[in-house]
Amino acid sequence: MVRLSLWKTILILLVCVLAAAYAAPNLMSKEKLAAWQAKVPSWLPTKTVNLGLDLQGGSHLQLGVGVDVTIRDNAESFATSLRGDLRDKKITYSSLRPALQGFSLTLRDATQSDAARQVIRKIEPDIVFDDSANDPTIIKAAFSEKKIKEIKDRTIEQSIEIVRRRIDESGTREPVIARQGEDRIVVQLPGVSDAGKIKELLGKTAKLGFHIVDQDASMTGRAGVNGMALPLKENPASKLVVDKRPLITGDMLENAQSSFNQNGQPVVTFKFNGIGTRRFCEASTANVGKPFAIVLDDVIISAPVIREPICGGSGEISGNFTVEETTQVSLLLRAGALPAPLQVLEERTVGPTLGSDSVAAGKKACLMALLFVIIFATTVYGLFGMFASIALLVNMTMIMAVMSMLQATLTLPGIAGMVLAIGLAVDANVLVFERIKEELRSGRGIIASIDTGYQRARITIIDSNLTALISALILFSFGTGPIKGFAVTTCIGVATSYFCAIMLTRLMILIWLNWAKPKEIDA
């Protein structure tokens, strides 16, 4: 029989009330919403749907990732490790030069060629040797395609994560950050009309290192194989030669904050993690009396002399900073260093006026869809069509409520997904009502027809909704940006339309049957 237990009735009504409550903040103005959020407890509904770039305006950036720099850095790191291992194996060589994707090694003794190759393979199995030189003393090698792809993928993934951290700390809400192609990242910043500060943040690698200063080389100005000459921040014309290999790197930082020293000058205070604390203690103990350079993005910020072992695990970076510079540097250090430099390849700005036009057009599309569907349903199915129309309005409310709870971002394709959800909701009701008509025409009673209609239509509705759900999940898994927005609203719409068609509409029909007790229904 077409009956619902008391607990099911209460549950359906409770879901509808909660949906209305969670969707309500979207109807408030920004001022009223801010006042509401300040007054009410945190457990009450206060969240709204976030509008995407195409709806509220903002900035679109396409960034190129310098993956070649990372590959070259890996090649240099490999060459550095190889020097030590060759020395341990007493393999002599006259030159070892890193290349873009590998290195070139010239041995003094051709009989050590096989031993050298074994050492190279042990350090890095994914190496391809180039024997075109036909000289056993010359070994040329490069990373394999598999290794290069692995480096590229890792570099892009790390860059995306660090870009996300930096933008999140800058206060930008709901950014869209996604990979595009082999070496590009797309960044969309809703509500940000001027992306100048964001570009400045993203343009810095924030590569921090503590290096020992080579005083003798600094006097001559000539950097050896293991050194590099870097400019001073206070005087770029002056340079110091420092060791290439840093004593401490930025990834050993636990925290960094903007602060002031005893003289009231802006500084960046930092704290090392356990590994950094131990290593800095050991390095400062072994180099007392020697100057060391604090290097940020290949510029020496300061070069103090180590007076005594520093084992506290914290310190400060000073260098004629402004307050804004210390805030930015500390933010960059907290977020981490980019593994490769970024370059802005494309920049587009969507104005708020264009975004508001899109919102207005989206509202118009949804309202028109609702209006025509309601007219069609009531014309064809009469009272049952009115029940379906009420359920449709509740369905739209539930979609907005769920998106607000999930803090999902609504885009223009997302609005298209909502319109599609309207069609799915009506389709389910049409299947039920047509099935009820068939049962009535076959001579069954009202109660039996409605009962059988819901039971037999349910399987078809589940099949159709599952098909739409699977398609939407595939779009969400493999799509990016707006495509995911369409998939999210479609998934939510599939779930809510099933609930409204099978549960809510059925409850309304049951209440009408118990109240009106009709003798017949026009089929």
CORPEBEL-V970056 format. One line per field, one symbol per residue. burial: # if it has 9 or more other ideal C-beta (glycine too) atoms within 8 Angstrom, else .. A space follows every 10 residues. Layout:
burial = ???
//
This chain:
burial = .#.....##. .#..##.### ######.#.. ..#..#.... .....#..## ########## #######.## ##.###.### ###.##.... ###..#.##. #######... .##.###.## #.##..#... ......#### ####..##.# ##.###.### .######.## .#.######. ...####### ###.#..### ####.##### ####..##.. ......#..# ###.....## ###..###.# .##..#.##. #...###### ##...##.## #.###.##.# ######..## ###..#...# #.#..###.. #...###### ########## ##.#..#.## ...###.##. .#..##..## ..##.###.. #..####### ########## ####...### ########## #########. ###.###### .....##### ####.###.# ##.##..##. ###.##..#. ########## ########## ########## .##....... ...
//
